Each structure stands twice: as C-alpha cells, then as structure tokens.
C-alpha cells in the first residue's frame, strides 16, 4: 500500500469534481449533479486494486470511480457538457457512463449495480477466471429487490464479485431507521455472503479490507459485502435543499418557514394532529441535517489522510500543486472555443 499514491488519486478526484461542480453551477452542465465528494477513500481503496479485465458497476455517483479507474477525464468532461465527442456521445450525462474498454458501467437506477456486477462476474468466471467485478451503491439500494436477488445469486454461484455499500446514513432525506428493520449484516450473512464493515473515511482501512475481499474472490472464495460508512459532503446532490439551509440559514429558512406556516394554517386538509405530526417531522429532519457532520474536517477523507502525511509537508504541497495543474489543464482542454 502506497499512501502517497492513494492521496494523489483522491486529491485529483476531488479537484476534478470541484471543477465539474463549477461548470454545473455556471449552467454549462444540465440536470441534477450527484458528486462523490466524501467517498474518495472508499473509491480509491477499492479501485486501486483493479487490473485489466476487472469490471466495475457504479451508481449515480459515477464521476470519481470513472476518474480513478483511469478513464479519460477529458472525455468525461465533454460527456457532461453534452458533447458528441464525450465518452458516450453526450447522451449519458454524469449518471449513465459506459466504457467498454474498462468494463465499466454506471446507472441512475437505484440498485442496478447489483445485477450489472453479477453479470460481469458471471462472465469473468467462465472467460477470465482471474478477474473480478465490483458493485458500488448506497445503503438505500438495500431495499431494492434486484440488489438482494443479485447478492443471493452471487452466493449461489460463488461469483467473484465485491458488493461495496457506501453508507452515509441518508437515502436522500430518509434515514435508515425510517426505512429498514433489522441489521444489514444479518441480511447479508443470511444469504451466505462474507460481510465486512470498515471505516469509509480511512483509505488505509478500506484498502486493506478491499485487498482481502478481492484476493479472496480471485482465488475462488466467492462474493464479499463491504459496508463502508462515509459522509457525502454535498448532500444528495448539488443544491441539496437541506444543505442550503445548513450553510445559509438566514437566507433559506424564511422561504421554508413561510411555506410551512401557509400550509399549516390553510383551511381544510388534514386534522390539526396530522398537521402537527407533519410539522414535527419536517423540523426534525432540518435539525438532524443542521447537526450533520458534513462540515467537520475529521469527516473529510482527504484531510484525514493529509494529516497522517504531514511529516513531509513539502511533498504534500508538491502533490497538491501538480494535481491542481493537471486538473486545470484537463478542463481547459475539454472546454474549447465552441463551448465558451
């Protein structure tokens, strides 16, 4: 394990997504934008193990995984800009990316990475026995039947697939306790799959867990389910309403308060008890978000790794500078005259 290489990979990915965010905020990229900022330790800790022939199925937060897998970042930018010379001809945006060369596919359909990765793993088992497949998804996908069926099928056929659950404790605005009963580990182990929990903010821990799971799969040991907890630094998507309230309460709260009070006082509709219950639920969500740890430096995987590497600050600064120059050059190359 080379922590310096992992730091460089994570730093470049963060800078790349920050550039994507700027393009989106400037109106050059349309639609929703789901960033993987905060997931870098999970993605780097797993993707850094992949070799040619390994496959990867990614959810709607696909940018970081595709970037770290070595897929041309210039083609990723052009794709998000809707350009015909983008990775998928400008038709996929940031959620539906495909690279046949890298056996990489992403989808905005929640839980779809399960069957995709199982298909990749089934093919590898017969055509490339030394290769494996990865499925990345959030904890909200665990309530999708096709994902559970995929985990079950992987166990039955002893497929070389790693299911990586990136758990940030929120399925958009729903917390797990409101949508799931029982223990996730019990669910997975009940299907006969090896289950491992890891700190998704610690790239060294993810790398070690990923190494064991992937080597196990390559040697015929079957699937592993890796639960990695993290914090999505931008919430569910850029412009996420609850994050706006957290960061700019004086500007955002009045908008919400006026609408809430108007609905609460409107004649007709639910009973007073039902309205009070709804108001209590909304206030609770806002309060939980304002207590959310997204703003704490200890929950940023890049800052956490940087602290561990501070024994050589000169090398860190050099990596940061080189990463910034490299990403800036990529954006300039993709953002040519006919887009400006």
C-alpha positions as CSV (number, residue, x, y, z in Angstrom):
1,X,0.0,0.0,0.0
2,X,1.4,3.4,-1.0
3,X,-0.5,6.1,0.9
4,X,1.1,8.8,-1.2
5,X,-0.3,7.4,-4.4
6,X,-3.7,7.0,-2.8
7,X,-3.6,10.6,-1.6
8,X,-2.7,11.8,-5.0
9,X,-5.5,9.8,-6.6
10,X,-8.0,11.1,-4.0
11,X,-6.8,14.7,-4.3
12,X,-7.1,14.7,-8.1
13,X,-10.6,13.2,-8.0
14,X,-11.7,15.9,-5.5
15,X,-10.3,18.7,-7.6
16,X,-11.9,17.2,-10.8
17,X,-15.3,17.0,-9.1
18,X,-14.9,20.6,-7.8
19,X,-14.3,21.7,-11.4
20,X,-17.4,19.7,-12.5
21,X,-19.4,21.5,-9.8
22,X,-18.2,24.9,-11.0
23,X,-19.3,24.0,-14.6
24,X,-22.7,22.9,-13.2
25,X,-23.2,26.0,-11.1
26,X,-22.3,28.1,-14.2
27,X,-25.1,26.4,-16.2
28,X,-22.9,24.5,-18.6
29,X,-24.0,21.1,-17.3
30,X,-27.7,20.4,-17.2
31,X,-29.8,18.3,-14.9
32,X,-29.0,17.1,-11.3
33,X,-25.4,16.6,-10.3
34,X,-24.5,13.9,-7.8
35,X,-20.9,14.2,-6.6
36,X,-18.8,11.7,-4.8
37,X,-17.0,14.2,-2.6
38,X,-16.6,12.4,0.7
39,X,-16.4,8.9,-0.9
40,X,-12.9,9.2,-2.2
41,X,-11.3,6.9,0.4
42,X,-13.9,4.2,-0.5
43,X,-13.4,4.5,-4.2
44,X,-9.6,4.8,-4.1
45,X,-9.3,2.0,-1.6
46,X,-11.1,-0.4,-3.9
47,X,-10.4,0.8,-7.5
48,X,-6.6,0.9,-6.8
49,X,-6.7,-2.9,-6.7
50,X,-8.3,-3.4,-10.1
51,X,-6.3,-4.7,-13.0
52,X,-7.2,-5.0,-16.8
53,X,-10.1,-7.4,-17.2
54,X,-11.7,-6.5,-13.8
55,X,-15.2,-4.9,-14.1
56,X,-16.9,-2.1,-12.3
57,X,-20.6,-1.2,-11.9
58,X,-21.2,2.2,-10.4
59,X,-24.3,4.0,-9.2
60,X,-25.4,7.6,-10.0
61,X,-22.2,9.0,-8.3
62,X,-20.0,7.7,-11.0
63,X,-17.6,10.5,-11.7
64,X,-15.0,9.7,-9.0
65,X,-14.9,6.0,-9.8
66,X,-14.6,6.5,-13.5
67,X,-11.8,9.1,-13.0
68,X,-9.9,6.9,-10.6
69,X,-10.2,3.9,-12.9
70,X,-8.2,5.8,-15.5
71,X,-11.0,6.6,-17.9
72,X,-10.0,9.7,-20.0
73,X,-11.1,12.7,-17.8
74,X,-11.3,14.9,-20.9
75,X,-14.0,12.6,-22.4
76,X,-15.8,12.7,-19.0
77,X,-16.0,16.5,-19.1
78,X,-17.1,16.5,-22.7
79,X,-19.8,14.0,-21.9
80,X,-21.2,16.1,-19.1
81,X,-21.2,19.1,-21.4
82,X,-23.4,17.1,-23.8
83,X,-20.8,17.0,-26.5
84,X,-20.8,14.4,-29.3
85,X,-17.1,13.7,-28.6
86,X,-17.9,12.8,-25.0
87,X,-17.4,9.3,-23.5
88,X,-21.0,8.3,-24.6
89,X,-21.6,10.8,-27.3
90,X,-23.1,13.3,-24.9
91,X,-26.1,11.1,-24.2
92,X,-25.2,9.8,-20.8
93,X,-24.5,12.8,-18.6
94,X,-22.8,12.0,-15.3
95,X,-25.1,9.2,-14.2
96,X,-25.1,6.8,-17.2
97,X,-21.5,6.4,-18.2
98,X,-20.1,3.4,-20.0
99,X,-16.6,2.3,-21.1
100,X,-16.3,-1.0,-22.9
101,X,-12.5,-0.8,-22.8
102,X,-12.6,-0.7,-19.0
103,X,-15.6,-2.9,-18.4
104,X,-17.2,0.0,-16.5
105,X,-20.9,0.9,-16.4
106,X,-22.9,3.3,-14.3
107,X,-26.6,3.8,-13.9
108,X,-29.0,6.2,-12.2
109,X,-31.4,3.3,-11.4
110,X,-31.1,2.6,-7.7
111,X,-29.8,-1.0,-7.0
112,X,-29.0,-1.6,-10.7
113,X,-25.3,-2.1,-10.0
114,X,-26.1,-5.4,-8.3
115,X,-27.3,-7.3,-11.4
116,X,-24.7,-5.5,-13.6
117,X,-21.8,-6.6,-11.4
118,X,-23.2,-10.1,-11.1
119,X,-23.3,-10.3,-14.9
120,X,-19.8,-9.1,-15.2
121,X,-18.7,-11.6,-12.5
122,X,-20.5,-14.5,-14.2
123,X,-18.8,-13.7,-17.5
124,X,-15.4,-13.5,-15.7
125,X,-15.9,-16.8,-14.0
126,X,-16.1,-18.5,-17.4
127,X,-14.0,-16.3,-19.6
128,X,-11.4,-14.6,-17.3
129,X,-11.2,-16.7,-14.1
130,X,-8.5,-14.4,-12.7
131,X,-10.8,-11.3,-12.9
132,X,-13.4,-9.9,-10.5
133,X,-16.3,-7.4,-10.5
134,X,-17.2,-4.5,-8.2
135,X,-20.6,-3.1,-7.4
136,X,-20.8,0.4,-5.8
137,X,-24.1,1.5,-4.3
138,X,-25.6,3.4,-1.3
139,X,-27.4,1.9,1.7
140,X,-30.8,3.0,0.3
141,X,-30.3,0.4,-2.5
142,X,-30.5,-2.4,0.0
143,X,-34.3,-2.1,-0.1
144,X,-34.3,-2.8,-3.8
145,X,-35.3,-6.4,-4.7
146,X,-32.9,-6.7,-7.6
147,X,-29.9,-5.9,-5.4
148,X,-30.9,-8.5,-2.8
149,X,-31.5,-11.1,-5.6
150,X,-28.1,-10.3,-7.0
151,X,-26.4,-10.9,-3.7
152,X,-28.3,-14.1,-3.3
153,X,-27.3,-15.3,-6.9
154,X,-23.7,-14.3,-6.3
155,X,-23.7,-16.6,-3.2
156,X,-25.4,-19.5,-5.0
157,X,-23.0,-19.4,-7.9
158,X,-19.9,-18.4,-5.8
159,X,-19.2,-15.4,-8.1
160,X,-16.1,-13.3,-7.9
161,X,-17.9,-10.0,-7.0
162,X,-17.5,-7.4,-4.3
163,X,-20.6,-5.5,-3.2
164,X,-19.4,-2.1,-1.8
165,X,-22.1,-0.3,0.1
166,X,-21.3,3.4,0.7
167,X,-23.4,4.2,3.7
168,X,-23.8,7.9,4.6
169,X,-26.8,7.4,6.7
170,X,-29.2,9.2,4.4
171,X,-31.3,7.9,1.4
172,X,-31.9,11.4,0.0
173,X,-33.9,12.7,3.0
174,X,-34.7,9.4,4.7
175,X,-32.6,7.9,7.4
176,X,-32.1,4.1,7.6
177,X,-34.1,3.7,10.8
178,X,-37.2,5.0,9.0
179,X,-37.0,2.6,6.1
180,X,-35.3,-0.5,7.2
181,X,-35.8,-3.0,10.0
182,X,-33.2,-5.4,11.3
183,X,-29.4,-5.4,10.8
184,X,-27.8,-5.1,7.4
185,X,-25.1,-7.6,8.4
186,X,-27.7,-10.1,9.3
187,X,-29.4,-9.6,6.0
188,X,-26.2,-10.3,4.1
189,X,-24.9,-13.1,6.2
190,X,-28.3,-14.7,5.9
191,X,-27.7,-15.0,2.2
192,X,-24.4,-16.8,2.8
193,X,-22.1,-13.9,1.8
194,X,-19.0,-12.8,3.6
195,X,-19.7,-9.5,5.4
196,X,-17.2,-6.9,6.4
197,X,-17.6,-3.4,8.0
198,X,-15.0,-0.7,7.5
199,X,-14.4,3.0,8.2
200,X,-15.1,4.5,4.8
201,X,-13.2,7.7,5.8
202,X,-10.0,5.8,6.3
203,X,-8.4,4.9,2.9
204,X,-5.9,2.5,4.6
205,X,-8.7,0.6,6.3
206,X,-10.7,0.4,3.0
207,X,-7.6,-0.6,1.0
208,X,-6.8,-3.5,3.4
209,X,-10.4,-4.7,3.5
210,X,-10.7,-4.4,-0.2
211,X,-7.4,-6.3,-0.7
212,X,-8.6,-9.3,1.4
213,X,-12.0,-9.4,-0.3
214,X,-10.6,-9.1,-3.8
215,X,-7.9,-11.7,-3.3
216,X,-10.5,-14.0,-1.8
217,X,-12.7,-13.6,-4.9
218,X,-9.8,-14.1,-7.3
219,X,-9.0,-17.4,-5.6
220,X,-12.5,-18.8,-5.8
221,X,-13.6,-17.7,-2.4
222,X,-16.8,-16.1,-3.7
223,X,-18.5,-12.8,-3.0
224,X,-18.0,-10.3,-0.2
225,X,-20.2,-7.5,1.0
226,X,-18.2,-4.5,2.2
227,X,-20.1,-1.9,4.3
228,X,-18.1,1.4,4.3
229,X,-19.6,4.4,6.2
230,X,-18.9,7.9,4.8
231,X,-20.2,11.4,4.7
232,X,-21.5,13.0,1.5
233,X,-20.0,16.5,1.7
234,X,-22.6,18.0,-0.7
235,X,-25.6,16.0,0.5
236,X,-27.6,14.0,-2.0
237,X,-26.9,16.4,-4.9
238,X,-25.6,19.9,-5.7
239,X,-28.1,22.4,-4.5
240,X,-29.5,19.9,-1.9
241,X,-32.2,21.8,0.0
242,X,-31.2,20.7,3.5
243,X,-27.6,21.6,2.9
244,X,-28.6,25.1,1.7
245,X,-30.5,25.6,5.0
246,X,-27.4,24.4,7.0
247,X,-25.0,26.7,5.2
248,X,-27.2,29.8,4.7
249,X,-29.9,29.6,7.3
250,X,-30.8,33.3,7.3
251,X,-31.4,33.2,3.6
252,X,-33.1,29.8,3.3
253,X,-35.1,29.3,6.4
254,X,-37.6,32.2,5.8
255,X,-38.6,30.6,2.4
256,X,-39.3,27.3,4.2
257,X,-41.0,28.8,7.2
258,X,-43.4,30.9,5.1
259,X,-44.5,27.8,3.1
260,X,-44.8,25.6,6.1
261,X,-46.9,28.1,8.0
262,X,-49.1,28.7,5.0
263,X,-49.8,25.0,4.6
264,X,-50.3,24.6,8.4
265,X,-52.9,27.4,8.6
266,X,-54.6,26.6,5.3
267,X,-58.3,25.8,5.7
268,X,-59.2,22.2,5.0
269,X,-56.9,19.2,4.6
270,X,-55.7,17.1,7.4
271,X,-56.6,17.3,11.1
272,X,-54.7,19.5,13.5
273,X,-53.0,16.4,14.9
274,X,-51.9,15.3,11.4
275,X,-50.6,18.7,10.6
276,X,-48.6,18.9,13.9
277,X,-47.1,15.5,13.2
278,X,-46.0,16.6,9.7
279,X,-44.5,19.8,11.0
280,X,-42.7,17.9,13.7
281,X,-41.2,15.5,11.1
282,X,-40.0,18.4,8.9
283,X,-38.5,20.2,11.8
284,X,-36.8,17.0,13.0
285,X,-35.2,16.5,9.5
286,X,-33.9,20.1,9.4
287,X,-32.5,19.7,12.9
288,X,-30.8,16.4,12.1
289,X,-29.3,18.0,9.0
290,X,-28.0,21.0,10.9
291,X,-26.3,18.6,13.4
292,X,-25.0,16.6,10.4
293,X,-21.2,16.2,10.5
294,X,-20.6,17.3,6.9
295,X,-18.8,20.4,7.9
296,X,-16.4,18.7,10.3
297,X,-12.8,18.3,8.9
298,X,-12.5,14.9,10.6
299,X,-15.2,13.6,8.2
300,X,-13.3,14.6,5.1
301,X,-11.2,11.5,4.0
302,X,-8.7,13.7,2.1
303,X,-8.0,15.9,5.1
304,X,-7.8,12.9,7.4
305,X,-5.1,11.3,5.2
306,X,-3.3,14.6,4.7
307,X,-2.9,14.9,8.5
308,X,-1.2,11.4,8.5
309,X,1.2,12.5,5.8
310,X,2.1,15.9,7.4
311,X,5.5,14.5,8.4
312,X,6.6,15.6,4.9
313,X,4.7,18.8,4.1
314,X,6.9,19.7,1.2
315,X,5.9,16.5,-0.6
316,X,2.2,17.1,0.2
317,X,2.4,20.6,-1.2
318,X,4.1,19.4,-4.4
319,X,1.4,16.7,-4.9
320,X,-1.4,19.3,-4.4
321,X,0.2,21.7,-6.8
322,X,0.7,19.1,-9.5
323,X,-2.8,17.8,-9.1
324,X,-4.2,21.3,-9.4
325,X,-2.2,22.0,-12.6
326,X,-3.2,18.6,-14.1
327,X,-6.9,19.1,-13.4
328,X,-6.9,22.6,-14.7
329,X,-5.3,21.5,-17.9
330,X,-7.9,18.8,-18.4
331,X,-10.8,21.3,-18.1
332,X,-9.1,23.8,-20.4
333,X,-8.6,21.1,-23.0
334,X,-12.2,19.9,-22.8
335,X,-13.7,23.4,-22.6
336,X,-12.6,24.7,-26.0
337,X,-13.8,27.7,-28.1
338,X,-17.1,26.4,-29.3
339,X,-18.3,25.8,-25.7
340,X,-17.1,29.1,-24.1
